[in-house]
């Protein structure tokens, strides 16, 4: 029987999971990649990374039973970290359908762990997708978040995304905000649930600090 790791990285066949797992291991995390919903549901901690379409990811997670496993783990109080698309999927709905935006009034249902929507960054003079280094600005909630312990205000982290959290997300759970075409919540925290729009595994020493803080939280 395969060894059960402390932290399960969910493989829903989207994104570079190895870079996330390697970065977590580099800061001392006992981490394994899995697509098995039973392993996810019983894990001590869960990381949901990924890039790609909101609709495609949700379709796979529902048919594979991963969606139920993730929600069950969160409800058990398991420490959870969503990265990029993994953050977006936590919310009630998204406007991305197979790489395109939905028609007016149409939404793709998310995991529904948190209320609020995910909508496209509308470009003007700025090119979408938003790719590269940008700043995260801590909210009062962010300053007491375990994930951002010893992370400086205005720290630079690496983004690559075309969609972001909308204004209907509860301000009380927002830990950082960033700006690119519009101001958006770039990270959240509610109880045992953390999420970041940026990629800590690509964010140099700041990203490693954030992942180290998550591992410490898991063990705390």
N, C-alpha and C positions, 0 to 999 in steps of 0.2 A: 504493500500500500504506500502511495506517495506521501511524503512528509507534509504535514499541514503547516503552512507558514503563518507567522504572526499577522502580516499585512497582505491582503489579497488585492492584486491589481486586476481589475476586471477587463477581460479580453472580449470586447464585442466587435472585434474585427475592424476597428477604426483607429488609425494613428500609430505612432511609434511607441509601443508599450515598453520596449527594451530600454529606451533612454530613461523613462520614468523609473523602472525597476532598478536600473544601475545607479541612478542618482540617490534613490532611497537607500539602497545597500551601501553606498559610499558614505552615508551619514550614520550607518550602524543599524539600519532597519533590517529585520528578517522578513524578506519580501518574496512573494511568488506570483507568477502570472497564471490566471485561470479563467476558463469560460464555463466552468461547472457551477450551476446555480446553487447546488447543495454546499459546495465549498465556500461560495460567496456568503450564503446565508449564515454559515457557522463561523465565519472569520472573526478574529479579535478586532480587526480594523479593515477598512475598505478604501481603496483609491479607484476612482472612476476617471480615467483620462480620455483623450481622444480628439480627433479632428474629423471633419466631414459634415454630412447633412444631418440635421436634427431629425427629419422624418426617417431616413434610412436607419439611423442608430436606434430610434425608438421601435421601429418595426422589428429589427433583429432582437432587441432586448425583450420585447413582449413575446415573440414566438419561441424564444429560447428559455423563457422563464427567468431570465436574469433580472428583469424589471421587478418582479415580485421579490426575488432574493435580496436585491438592493434595498427596497423599501422595508422589508422585514428586518434586515440588519440595522437600518437606521432607527426603526421603531424600538429595537432592543437596546438602543443607546450606544451602539458600536460607533467609535470614532470614524468619521467619513470625510474624505477629501475629494472634491470634484475639480478637475483641471480642464480648462477651456470648454470644449463641448460637454465634458462631464459636469461642469458647473451649470451650464444652460439646461441640461436635461432634468435637473432637480425641480425646475419650475413648472407651473401649470400648463404653459402652452408656448409654442414657438411659431414664427412666421416663415420658416424655411422648409420648403417641400422639395426634396430631391435636388438640392442645390439651387433652387429658385425660390423666390418669395411666393407666398400664397396669394390667391385672389382676395380682394377686400372682404372681410368678414369670415374668412377661412383661417383655421388654426390647426396646427398639429399638437395633440395632447402630449405633455411631458409626463414625468414621473409624479408630479403633483405633490412632492414633499413640501414645497414652498409655494406661496401664491405669487403671481406675477407673470410677466411675459418676456419673451426674447424676440427682438426685432432687428432689422438690418440697419447697419451704419450707412446712412445716405451720404454719398460723396458730393462735394462741391469742388473746391480747389484741391481737396485732399483725395488721394487715391484710395479706393476700397478694393481689396482687403487692407486692413491695418496690419502691417508687418514691420517688425523691428522693435527697437528699444524705446520705452516710454516710461513716464513716471507714475507712481501710485501715491496718492495723497490720503493719509490716515484720517479717518473720522474719530470722534470720541470713542465710539465702540471699537474701532480698530486699535486704538492705543492700549486697550486692555485685553485684546485678543491674544490667546496663547500662540497663535500662528505667527504673529508679528512681533514677538518679543525680540528686542534688540535689532529690529529692522528700522532703518532711518526713515523719517518723513521725506517724501519725495524720491525714494529709492527708484532706481531704474531697473526694469524687468522686461522680459521679451514677450511680445504679443504676436499672434498671427490669427486673425479672425475677421469675418465680415458681419457678424451678428453680435449683439450685446444685450445685457439686461435693460429693460425699458423702465420708464419713470413710475410704473405701477408697482414696482418692487418696494416692500416696506423699508423705509429709511432706517428703522431700528436695527435691521440685520446687516446693514452695509458697513464694511470695515475699511474699504478704500474706494476712492473714486479716481478715474482717469478721464482724459479728454482726447477724443479724436473724432472729428466731425460733430460730435456732441459729447456732453459729459455723461458718463455711465458708471454704474457700480462695477468696479473691477475685482472685488472680492466680497464675500459675505461670511457671516458666522451666526448660527443659531443652535444653541445647546451643543450637541455632539457633531453638528454638520458644519463643515467648512467648504468653501469653494473659491476658486481663483480663475479669472478669465485669462490671465497670462500663463506662461509655461515656466514653472520654477526649475524644471530640469534643464532649461536652456538659459537660465538667468544668472549664471555664474555664482559668485559667492553669496549674493542675496538670495537666490533661489535655493541654494543648499542650506542656508540658515532657516528658511521657511520649512523645508522638508525635515530638517533636524528638529525643529520645533514641533512638527506633527508627530514624529517618532517619540519625542519626549512626552507629548500629550497622551499618546497611546499607552505608554508605560506608566504614566502618572496616576 
